[in-house]
Amino acid sequence: MVVVDHHPETADPIAAEEVITAPVAATCTVLVEEFRRRDIAPDQQTATLMLLGIYEDTGGLTYADTTPADIEAAAWLVQRGGRLDWVRRYVLRPLEPEQLLLLNQLVEGAVEHQVGGVRVVITVARPSERVEEAAYVIHRYAEIFDVPIVLALLESRRSWW
């Protein structure tokens, strides 16, 4: 088994015959480097999926740990047919109205704590209906307020059983 990751090796790694890693912000950047090293040309669908991975891992190439290699890998994938319209549709998408309502509830219910010197926000929200991709909204909350850890409790008004 081969493990490909952008995180440095940990003390408890996954057992693998080979570990491929690089000091970049996106695992797909590591894959692009392997494709280039092995002279493999991805088809349009593969290039697009890898481009989605780079944009997701790097916050649209805006996170502080984004490297020039991540940007070059994204450009290489676009040159090979990677579709930026898919990136906009699936990664850099605006919040839907019900997601904005949930975001507002998360803000209103937030209580900030310091745990071991780290900012942690605990928040409770009670959406009136099921919110698609609530995890995405919580992730956006963490980005907007630059909070490393957010614990969000969502209370459902209807029983699931």
C-alpha positions, 0 to 999 in steps of 0.5 A, a space after each residue: 500500500 502507498 500512502 500519499 499525504 501532505 502532512 509530515 509523518 506522524 509518530 503513529 503512521 499508517 502502515 504502508 510500503 511507501 509514504 509519499 509526502 511533501 511540504 505543501 498545503 494540499 495532498 493533490 499537490 503531492 499527487 501532481 508532483 508524482 504525475 509530473 515526475 512519472 510523466 503521467 497526463 491526467 484526463 480532464 475529469 482527473 485534472 478537475 477532481 485534483 484541482 477541486 482537492 487543491 482548492 479545498 485544502 488551500 481555501 481557494 489558494 488563500 490559506 497561509 500555508 499555501 505554497 508556490 508548489 500548490 499554485 503551480 500544481 493548480 495551474 498545471 491541472 488547468 493547463 490539462 483541462 481542469 475546470 475552474 467552473 467546477 471549483 467555483 460551483 463545488 468549492 468556492 460557493 456562496 452560502 444558501 439562505 438557510 445556511 446563512 440563517 444557520 451561520 447567524 445562529 452560530 454567531 449568536 450562540 457562540 461562547 469563546 473559551 481558552 483551552 491550553 492557550 487555544 481559542 475554542 468556540 462552543 456554539 448551539 443552533 436550533 435551525 427550523 429545518 434540516 440544513 444541507 451541508 451544515 459542516 460547511 457552514 461551521 467550517 466557514 464560521 471557523 474561517 470567518 472568525 479565525 477560530 482553530 476549534 469550533 464545537 457546534 451543537 445543532 438541535 433538531 426540532 423533529 425526531 429522526 426515529 
